[in-house]
């Protein structure tokens, strides 16, 4: 009897220990989610972009690509919506509708490996390396001129395909928008609309992905709270420090993360 009681007590202790380990792992994951979105939100607050790219890269270091993408979608969408409003909407629609249409269609229908496949991580690493190198080299693309419509559609289609495969929609859309030499306000609004459309299209595509489970409510709540907190901090920093310094830091971080993904 005593031995049975001791075995039962040991079993309860083991079970309690497993629960503590599980709670610690859950807490650690939530802490990582908070860090990812706080940093990504701060970068977005300073530069007007970077939250989905940086959040997806950081989350993918510890989460499957499909899980990272589903957790990233809602914070990315809600933080982008604020950038969609402004006085340049009509002008941007007339200039950028080929880009936006191709971006949505490419995200929805591009025949690329899904986020649940094993190719997503190295592809994302390559995209981040290319984007970081482009930014650090401070390259300027020539103005597209009369080819703006066709080049915009090409950039949108390629960006949509990369979005479907990696959950990131910066290349080659952002370099194309920068080549248009838009005013700062118009560029910020164009980025917000572009990222919103890409997020909605990716959400629609992931809706048919059986391997992508909805994000857990605690993780989503932490992601939203820290993303908006980071945006607030970034907006305050943007008023005090040159944004170019933060852009260079962002490009360097993206190259580092891309290298880690390719090495892994």
Rosetta silent file (secondary structure, phi, psi, omega in degrees, C-alpha in Angstrom):
SEQUENCE: XXXXXXXXXXXXXXXXXXXXXXXXXXXXXXXXXXXXXXXXXXXXXXXXXXXXXXXXXXXXXXXXXXXXXXXXXXXXXXXXXXXXXXXXXXXXXXXXXXXXXXXXXXXXXXXXXXXXXXXXXXXXXXXXXXXXXXXXXXXXXXXXXXXXXXXXXXXXXXXXXXXXXXXXXXXXXXXXXXXXXXXXXXXXXXXXXXXXXXXXXXXXXXXXXXXXXXXXXXXXXXXXXXXXXXXXXXXXXXXXXXXXXXXXXXXXXXXXXXXXXXXX
SCORE:     score description
SCORE:     0.000 S_00000001
   1 L     0.000  -45.732 -179.146    0.000    0.000    0.000 S_00000001
   2 H   -61.520  -41.379 -179.234    2.776    2.377    0.965 S_00000001
   3 H   -64.010  -39.269  178.468    4.593    1.625   -2.288 S_00000001
   4 H   -62.951  -41.435 -179.668    1.410    2.261   -4.287 S_00000001
   5 H   -64.990  -39.651  179.558    0.915    5.543   -2.470 S_00000001
   6 H   -65.791  -41.176  178.401    4.517    6.538   -3.167 S_00000001
   7 H   -62.668  -39.706  179.506    4.113    5.642   -6.838 S_00000001
   8 H   -64.965  -42.344  178.858    0.921    7.697   -6.999 S_00000001
   9 H   -63.721  -39.826  178.741    2.644   10.659   -5.375 S_00000001
  10 H   -63.993  -39.298  178.473    5.543   10.340   -7.807 S_00000001
  11 H   -63.371  -42.638  177.939    3.093   10.194  -10.702 S_00000001
  12 H   -63.618  -39.354  179.721    1.367   13.344   -9.516 S_00000001
  13 H   -64.294  -42.914  178.074    4.708   15.059   -9.091 S_00000001
  14 H   -61.914  -41.792 -179.484    5.773   14.069  -12.600 S_00000001
  15 H   -63.868  -41.912  178.584    2.474   15.324  -13.991 S_00000001
  16 H   -64.589  -39.091  178.072    2.837   18.622  -12.124 S_00000001
  17 H   -63.341  -40.928  177.680    6.385   18.942  -13.388 S_00000001
  18 H   -63.341  -39.810  177.898    5.240   18.393  -16.954 S_00000001
  19 H   -61.941  -41.951  179.327    2.570   21.056  -16.500 S_00000001
  20 H   -63.337  -40.866  177.960    5.179   23.491  -15.187 S_00000001
  21 H   -62.753  -43.969  178.970    7.414   22.789  -18.176 S_00000001
  22 H   -62.132  -41.284  178.446    4.484   23.286  -20.539 S_00000001
  23 H   -64.318  -40.173  179.377    3.553   26.559  -18.834 S_00000001
  24 H   -63.354  -42.207  178.490    7.165   27.740  -19.052 S_00000001
  25 H   -63.817  -41.059  178.713    7.304   26.914  -22.754 S_00000001
  26 H   -64.403  -43.508  178.456    4.038   28.747  -23.345 S_00000001
  27 H   -63.555  -41.071  178.369    5.257   31.776  -21.413 S_00000001
  28 H   -63.304  -40.094  179.383    8.529   31.736  -23.317 S_00000001
  29 H   -66.562  -41.506  178.032    6.718   31.610  -26.639 S_00000001
  30 H   -64.053  -38.245  177.408    4.448   34.508  -25.660 S_00000001
  31 H   -63.161  -39.720  178.520    7.498   36.513  -24.576 S_00000001
  32 H   -66.538  -42.242  176.809    9.106   35.864  -27.967 S_00000001
  33 H   -59.230  -44.148  179.926    5.901   36.919  -29.766 S_00000001
  34 H   -61.564  -44.881  179.483    5.828   40.132  -27.695 S_00000001
  35 H   -62.009  -45.571 -178.092    9.460   40.904  -28.529 S_00000001
  36 H   -58.200  -48.457 -174.407    8.947   40.215  -32.242 S_00000001
  37 H   -78.767  -28.805  174.948    5.937   42.492  -32.619 S_00000001
  38 H   -65.146  -46.467  178.975    7.263   45.240  -30.352 S_00000001
  39 H   -66.108  -45.583 -179.385   10.430   45.491  -32.436 S_00000001
  40 H   -64.673  -39.036  177.327    8.580   45.137  -35.747 S_00000001
  41 H   -64.824  -39.120  178.333    6.006   47.729  -34.696 S_00000001
  42 H   -63.795  -42.245  177.733    8.756   50.180  -33.724 S_00000001
  43 H   -61.922  -42.747  179.082   10.430   49.754  -37.117 S_00000001
  44 H   -65.772  -37.759  178.481    7.104   50.361  -38.853 S_00000001
  45 H   -62.609  -31.433 -179.227    6.460   53.428  -36.719 S_00000001
  46 H   -82.726  -45.935 -169.780    9.752   54.921  -37.879 S_00000001
  47 H  -105.486  -13.209 -175.798    9.815   53.909  -41.558 S_00000001
  48 L    83.563    4.683 -178.764    6.182   53.189  -42.454 S_00000001
  49 L  -157.203  173.238  171.821    7.013   49.586  -43.347 S_00000001
  50 L   106.968  -14.773 -176.995    8.727   46.452  -42.087 S_00000001
  51 H   -63.303  -53.482 -179.027    6.268   44.972  -39.593 S_00000001
  52 H   -64.847  -36.602 -179.035    5.234   41.882  -41.603 S_00000001
  53 H   -64.044  -52.277 -176.523    8.746   41.341  -42.950 S_00000001
  54 H   -70.656  -41.380  179.440   10.528   41.544  -39.619 S_00000001
  55 H   -63.045  -43.977  179.673    7.791   39.804  -37.621 S_00000001
  56 H   -62.514  -41.640 -179.037    7.612   36.936  -40.125 S_00000001
  57 H   -64.756  -47.160 -178.022   11.399   36.543  -40.098 S_00000001
  58 H   -67.745  -44.886 -179.410   11.690   36.527  -36.306 S_00000001
  59 H   -62.460  -35.793 -177.721    8.659   34.295  -35.719 S_00000001
  60 L   -68.922  -12.010  176.035    9.899   31.797  -38.313 S_00000001
  61 L   -70.880  -24.600 -176.781   13.011   31.206  -36.226 S_00000001
  62 L  -127.320  -11.425 -178.939   10.906   29.344  -33.645 S_00000001
  63 L  -120.648  154.343  170.965    7.549   28.650  -35.345 S_00000001
  64 L   -59.061  150.414 -174.964    6.561   26.818  -38.539 S_00000001
  65 H   -59.029  -40.209 -179.261    6.221   29.221  -41.471 S_00000001
  66 H   -65.278  -41.760  178.748    2.457   28.653  -41.782 S_00000001
  67 H   -66.309  -40.195  177.950    1.867   29.332  -38.071 S_00000001
  68 H   -62.791  -40.613 -178.698    4.056   32.445  -38.200 S_00000001
  69 H   -66.014  -43.658 -179.262    2.129   33.745  -41.216 S_00000001
  70 H   -66.757  -33.117  177.319   -1.310   33.265  -39.646 S_00000001
  71 H   -73.123  -31.300 -178.148   -0.153   35.012  -36.461 S_00000001
  72 H   -76.463  -26.863 -168.421    1.358   37.869  -38.466 S_00000001
  73 H   -61.359  -50.974 -174.318   -1.687   38.540  -40.679 S_00000001
  74 H   -66.051  -48.658  176.085   -4.067   40.322  -38.279 S_00000001
  75 H   -60.038  -39.455  178.658   -1.492   42.701  -36.711 S_00000001
  76 H   -63.364  -43.193 -178.919   -0.084   43.467  -40.161 S_00000001
  77 H   -64.781  -47.819 -175.428   -3.544   44.159  -41.567 S_00000001
  78 H   -68.734  -36.744  178.530   -4.723   46.379  -38.720 S_00000001
  79 H   -74.434  -25.132  177.717   -1.510   48.410  -38.553 S_00000001
  80 H   -77.850  -30.285 -176.119   -1.537   48.876  -42.333 S_00000001
  81 H   -58.526  -36.824 -179.570   -5.128   50.110  -42.464 S_00000001
  82 H   -61.585  -27.309 -179.826   -4.128   53.342  -40.713 S_00000001
  83 H   -84.025   -7.086 -175.733   -1.756   54.086  -43.609 S_00000001
  84 H   -77.697  -18.644 -173.393   -4.470   53.667  -46.262 S_00000001
  85 L   -96.927  138.937  179.863   -6.129   57.004  -45.588 S_00000001
  86 L   167.993  177.197 -174.807   -4.895   60.264  -47.022 S_00000001
  87 L   -85.570    0.506 -177.536   -5.407   62.834  -49.725 S_00000001
  88 L  -100.111    6.784 -172.498   -3.454   60.920  -52.378 S_00000001
  89 H   -57.482  -47.837 -178.550   -5.861   57.986  -52.744 S_00000001
  90 H   -62.766  -45.307  179.440   -7.357   58.948  -56.107 S_00000001
  91 H   -63.207  -41.629  179.532   -4.000   59.737  -57.701 S_00000001
  92 H   -65.602  -38.619  179.453   -2.466   56.534  -56.393 S_00000001
  93 H   -62.597  -42.124  179.633   -5.346   54.437  -57.701 S_00000001
  94 H   -66.061  -33.373 -176.881   -4.924   55.836  -61.213 S_00000001
  95 H   -87.571  -32.274 -167.353   -1.176   55.190  -61.169 S_00000001
  96 H  -112.031    5.009 -176.780   -0.948   51.929  -59.241 S_00000001
  97 H   -60.426  -35.132  176.075   -4.004   49.861  -60.147 S_00000001
  98 H   -62.628  -40.028  177.609   -1.932   47.481  -62.374 S_00000001
  99 H   -61.376  -48.492 -175.385    0.453   46.856  -59.473 S_00000001
 100 H   -68.301  -40.091  179.140   -2.339   46.251  -56.997 S_00000001
 101 H   -64.180  -46.515  179.706   -4.400   44.023  -59.299 S_00000001
 102 H   -65.912  -34.307  178.741   -1.395   41.835  -60.165 S_00000001
 103 H   -62.176  -46.004 -179.903   -0.374   41.715  -56.495 S_00000001
 104 H   -66.291  -47.056 -178.224   -3.753   40.312  -55.437 S_00000001
 105 H   -65.334  -39.642  178.973   -3.993   37.841  -58.330 S_00000001
 106 H   -65.000  -40.023  178.837   -0.408   36.676  -57.852 S_00000001
 107 H   -65.200  -40.704 -176.136   -0.932   36.104  -54.136 S_00000001
 108 H   -74.500  -39.996 -165.284   -4.145   34.173  -54.697 S_00000001
 109 H  -122.781    1.503 -179.002   -3.265   32.031  -57.695 S_00000001
 110 L   -61.502  130.611 -179.807    0.540   31.816  -58.135 S_00000001
 111 L   -80.760   70.204 -178.567    1.536   28.128  -58.560 S_00000001
 112 L  -118.988  158.676  176.796    4.220   28.208  -55.880 S_00000001
 113 L   -57.430  141.983 -177.226    4.909   25.883  -52.922 S_00000001
 114 L   -74.456  168.837  178.846    2.661   26.679  -49.990 S_00000001
 115 L   -64.577  -19.453  179.691    3.797   28.074  -46.673 S_00000001
 116 L   -79.779  -10.165 -177.448    3.403   24.593  -45.174 S_00000001
 117 L   -81.777  165.386 -178.946    6.151   23.193  -47.404 S_00000001
 118 L   -76.311   -6.212 -178.145    9.795   22.947  -46.386 S_00000001
 119 L   -84.938  -11.887 -174.556   10.859   25.409  -49.100 S_00000001
 120 H   -62.954  -42.212 -175.637    9.336   28.458  -47.407 S_00000001
 121 H   -63.440  -52.808  178.955   12.226   29.035  -44.976 S_00000001
 122 H   -65.269  -34.772  177.453   15.115   29.138  -47.503 S_00000001
 123 H   -63.315  -44.658  178.074   13.033   31.156  -49.983 S_00000001
 124 H   -61.790  -40.106  177.532   12.230   33.684  -47.274 S_00000001
 125 H   -60.352  -42.509  177.940   15.909   33.832  -46.332 S_00000001
 126 H   -64.290  -40.596  178.789   16.852   34.624  -49.925 S_00000001
 127 H   -62.845  -44.122 -179.154   14.188   37.336  -50.174 S_00000001
 128 H   -66.030  -39.696  177.096   15.386   38.975  -46.964 S_00000001
 129 H   -62.323  -45.476 -179.369   19.018   38.881  -48.071 S_00000001
 130 H   -63.051  -43.665 -178.507   18.171   40.447  -51.428 S_00000001
 131 H   -67.733  -41.628  178.090   16.041   43.154  -49.867 S_00000001
 132 H   -64.459  -41.435  178.936   18.620   43.951  -47.191 S_00000001
 133 H   -64.991  -40.476  178.536   21.452   44.140  -49.741 S_00000001
 134 H   -59.858  -44.656 -178.007   19.378   46.413  -51.963 S_00000001
 135 H   -69.188  -42.589 -178.685   18.712   48.800  -49.082 S_00000001
 136 H   -69.001  -30.456  178.340   22.273   48.882  -47.745 S_00000001
 137 H   -74.667  -12.852  178.552   23.683   49.500  -51.238 S_00000001
 138 L    55.195   42.099  179.437   21.387   52.546  -51.473 S_00000001
 139 L   -75.455  147.139  176.894   20.631   51.714  -55.092 S_00000001
 140 L  -120.988  121.702  176.878   18.204   53.877  -57.031 S_00000001
 141 L   -79.589  147.103  177.334   16.167   52.365  -59.819 S_00000001
 142 L   -66.844  151.167  178.211   15.478   54.510  -62.892 S_00000001
 143 L   -61.579  135.606 -176.285   11.999   56.003  -63.170 S_00000001
 144 L   -69.761  -21.615  177.492    9.742   53.604  -65.149 S_00000001
 145 H    59.432 -131.618 -176.650    8.293   56.411  -67.277 S_00000001
 146 H   -73.030   -8.377  177.593    5.848   55.219  -69.948 S_00000001
 147 H   -94.901   11.548 -173.840    6.479   51.598  -68.928 S_00000001
 148 H   -59.142  -41.719 -178.435    5.125   52.204  -65.427 S_00000001
 149 H   -63.203  -49.564 -179.186    1.916   50.220  -65.981 S_00000001
 150 H   -66.719  -42.040  178.283    3.593   47.096  -67.360 S_00000001
 151 H   -67.695  -33.801  176.427    6.447   47.173  -64.870 S_00000001
 152 H   -64.306  -42.490  177.789    3.966   47.736  -62.051 S_00000001
 153 H   -63.780  -40.130  178.583    1.996   44.670  -63.093 S_00000001
 154 H   -64.539  -45.766  178.766    5.208   42.631  -63.270 S_00000001
 155 H   -62.257  -40.144  178.643    6.333   43.830  -59.839 S_00000001
 156 H   -65.660  -43.126  179.818    2.895   43.081  -58.407 S_00000001
 157 H   -64.402  -44.705  178.199    2.742   39.586  -59.891 S_00000001
 158 H   -65.774  -41.125  177.882    6.221   38.656  -58.679 S_00000001
 159 H   -63.187  -38.085  177.290    5.518   40.176  -55.282 S_00000001
 160 H   -64.541  -41.388  178.578    2.288   38.206  -55.024 S_00000001
 161 H   -63.523  -43.054  177.610    4.053   34.941  -55.835 S_00000001
 162 H   -66.164  -35.705  176.820    6.708   35.632  -53.187 S_00000001
 163 H   -62.778  -43.875  179.733    3.975   36.576  -50.738 S_00000001
 164 H   -64.365  -32.658 -176.100    2.199   33.277  -51.326 S_00000001
 165 H   -87.487  -26.956 -171.093    5.432   31.323  -50.839 S_00000001
 166 H  -125.938  -17.674 -174.994    6.969   33.226  -47.920 S_00000001
 167 L    82.332    6.814 -179.430    4.354   35.457  -46.248 S_00000001
 168 L  -120.108  135.523 -174.350    6.458   38.550  -47.079 S_00000001
 169 L  -128.807   45.132  179.318    5.423   41.075  -49.737 S_00000001
 170 L   -98.414  -29.136 -176.386    8.204   43.647  -49.973 S_00000001
 171 L  -109.210  136.868   -7.389   10.087   42.461  -53.062 S_00000001
 172 L   -94.251   22.346 -174.711   10.005   43.750  -55.740 S_00000001
 173 H   -64.826  -46.705 -176.555    7.024   45.973  -54.893 S_00000001
 174 H   -64.773  -46.305  175.715    8.808   48.388  -52.541 S_00000001
 175 H   -57.922  -36.798  178.087   11.740   49.110  -54.903 S_00000001
 176 H   -63.699  -45.349  179.379    9.201   49.781  -57.665 S_00000001
 177 H   -63.626  -37.807  178.528    7.275   52.256  -55.498 S_00000001
 178 H   -65.776  -32.354  179.699   10.515   53.969  -54.514 S_00000001
 179 H   -69.103  -19.532  179.891   11.425   54.349  -58.193 S_00000001
 180 L   -75.601   -8.659  178.585    8.250   56.376  -58.766 S_00000001
 181 L    55.227   46.783  177.192    9.716   59.219  -56.659 S_00000001
 182 L   -73.355  157.726  171.772    6.474   59.757  -54.751 S_00000001
 183 L   -64.453  161.669 -177.502    6.262   62.308  -51.993 S_00000001
 184 H   -58.788  -43.901 -179.362    6.810   60.930  -48.502 S_00000001
 185 H   -64.212  -41.473 -179.991    3.103   61.172  -47.650 S_00000001
 186 H   -67.859  -38.295  179.057    2.069   59.513  -50.921 S_00000001
 187 H   -65.558  -43.044  178.749    4.647   56.743  -50.487 S_00000001
 188 H   -61.107  -43.054  179.618    3.480   55.984  -46.948 S_00000001
 189 H   -67.306  -40.786  178.693   -0.130   55.796  -48.164 S_00000001
 190 H   -62.933  -40.600  177.442    0.827   53.640  -51.170 S_00000001
 191 H   -63.826  -42.515  179.878    2.704   51.226  -48.904 S_00000001
 192 H   -61.429  -45.121  179.584   -0.263   50.997  -46.557 S_00000001
 193 H   -65.903  -43.051 -179.133   -2.713   50.192  -49.357 S_00000001
 194 H   -62.112  -46.953 -178.838   -0.316   47.710  -50.975 S_00000001
 195 H   -67.577  -33.926  178.191    0.381   45.859  -47.750 S_00000001
 196 H   -65.625  -46.646  178.148   -3.316   45.786  -46.853 S_00000001
 197 H   -60.973  -42.916 -179.598   -4.262   44.256  -50.199 S_00000001
 198 H   -65.336  -39.377  179.677   -1.453   41.711  -49.931 S_00000001
 199 H   -64.880  -43.201  179.489   -2.463   40.778  -46.377 S_00000001
 200 H   -64.868  -42.145  179.456   -6.107   40.250  -47.359 S_00000001
 201 H   -65.796  -40.275  178.771   -5.146   38.163  -50.378 S_00000001
 202 H   -67.076  -36.679  176.760   -2.741   36.049  -48.299 S_00000001
 203 H   -63.021  -40.635  178.196   -5.431   35.552  -45.659 S_00000001
 204 H   -64.911  -39.877  178.975   -7.818   34.318  -48.352 S_00000001
 205 H   -67.849  -42.800 -179.746   -5.200   31.928  -49.695 S_00000001
 206 H   -68.884  -18.446  177.995   -4.309   30.587  -46.251 S_00000001
 207 L   -62.201  -22.469  177.469   -8.007   29.994  -45.572 S_00000001
 208 L  -101.602   11.098 -178.531   -7.727   26.908  -47.752 S_00000001
 209 L   -96.680  107.532 -174.347   -4.492   25.709  -46.182 S_00000001
 210 L   -64.374  -30.421 -176.391   -5.312   22.783  -43.917 S_00000001
 211 L   -76.332  -13.699 -177.711   -1.915   22.875  -42.215 S_00000001
 212 L   -92.989  105.848  179.182   -2.353   26.478  -41.078 S_00000001
 213 L   -85.238  148.457  176.709   -4.211   26.520  -37.766 S_00000001
 214 L   -58.740  146.224 -179.935   -5.766   29.756  -36.457 S_00000001
 215 L   -66.789  150.083  177.516   -3.482   31.570  -34.013 S_00000001
 216 L   -67.884  144.458 -176.666   -4.118   31.089  -30.303 S_00000001
 217 H   -58.265  -44.915  178.735   -6.075   33.923  -28.684 S_00000001
 218 H   -60.979  -42.617 -179.811   -3.370   34.791  -26.081 S_00000001
 219 H   -64.481  -41.436  179.296   -0.656   34.935  -28.747 S_00000001
 220 H   -65.813  -40.897  177.964   -2.828   37.080  -31.023 S_00000001
 221 H   -62.117  -43.754  177.952   -3.694   39.433  -28.170 S_00000001
 222 H   -63.904  -41.773 -179.549   -0.036   39.851  -27.241 S_00000001
 223 H   -61.446  -45.532 -179.255    0.890   40.393  -30.901 S_00000001
 224 H   -64.839  -47.225 -176.991   -1.710   43.129  -31.380 S_00000001
 225 H   -62.351  -46.029 -176.688   -0.920   44.953  -28.137 S_00000001
 226 H   -74.022  -31.290  177.579    2.843   44.971  -28.659 S_00000001
 227 H   -63.193  -45.979 -179.751    2.597   45.835  -32.374 S_00000001
 228 H   -71.682  -34.378  175.579    0.595   48.991  -31.665 S_00000001
 229 H   -63.627  -43.110  177.759    2.790   49.844  -28.679 S_00000001
 230 H   -63.486  -39.509  177.676    5.854   49.516  -30.878 S_00000001
 231 H   -61.638  -40.623  178.337    4.269   51.712  -33.555 S_00000001
 232 H   -62.397  -43.801  177.495    3.635   54.383  -30.963 S_00000001
 233 H   -63.874  -43.791 -179.863    7.246   54.279  -29.799 S_00000001
 234 H   -62.139  -39.715  178.749    8.528   54.316  -33.373 S_00000001
 235 H   -63.152  -36.842  177.893    6.409   57.342  -34.271 S_00000001
 236 H   -69.242  -41.682  178.877    7.887   59.235  -31.319 S_00000001
 237 H   -64.877  -35.420 -177.865   11.440   58.248  -32.277 S_00000001
 238 H   -61.239  -30.460 -179.761   10.814   59.284  -35.891 S_00000001
 239 L   -76.305  -15.837 -174.504   10.219   62.848  -34.728 S_00000001
 240 L  -110.836  -30.922 -173.913   13.563   62.969  -32.913 S_00000001
 241 L  -123.317  152.258  179.700   16.047   60.890  -34.920 S_00000001
 242 L   -62.328  130.510 -179.372   16.812   60.581  -38.653 S_00000001
 243 H   -65.848  -25.568 -178.330   14.757   57.815  -40.227 S_00000001
 244 H   -61.036  -34.583  178.483   17.688   56.887  -42.482 S_00000001
 245 H   -63.374  -40.888  179.664   19.558   55.452  -39.479 S_00000001
 246 H   -70.951  -34.561  177.976   16.665   53.136  -38.695 S_00000001
 247 H   -64.166  -43.918  179.036   16.329   52.077  -42.326 S_00000001
 248 H   -63.705  -39.354  177.160   19.967   51.051  -42.467 S_00000001
 249 H   -63.781  -40.350  178.848   19.582   49.120  -39.216 S_00000001
 250 H   -61.763  -46.081 -179.636   16.495   47.389  -40.603 S_00000001
 251 H   -62.237  -39.075  178.921   18.299   46.319  -43.774 S_00000001
 252 H   -65.822  -41.583  178.728   21.213   44.960  -41.733 S_00000001
 253 H   -64.650  -41.427  179.906   18.881   42.989  -39.445 S_00000001
 254 H   -63.283  -39.402  177.738   17.017   41.562  -42.422 S_00000001
 255 H   -65.751  -39.486  178.455   20.273   40.380  -43.993 S_00000001
 256 H   -63.459  -46.300  179.331   21.316   38.744  -40.726 S_00000001
 257 H   -64.793  -39.864  176.859   17.986   36.953  -40.366 S_00000001
 258 H   -61.093  -40.126  178.273   18.070   35.865  -43.994 S_00000001
 259 H   -63.917  -41.202  179.110   21.544   34.394  -43.465 S_00000001
 260 H   -63.425  -39.840 -179.922   20.352   32.491  -40.391 S_00000001
 261 H   -67.530  -41.161  178.322   17.423   31.029  -42.299 S_00000001
 262 H   -67.532  -36.606  179.080   19.575   29.913  -45.201 S_00000001
 263 H   -68.750  -32.171 -178.850   22.146   28.419  -42.802 S_00000001
 264 L   -76.784    0.000    0.000   19.410   26.544  -40.932 S_00000001
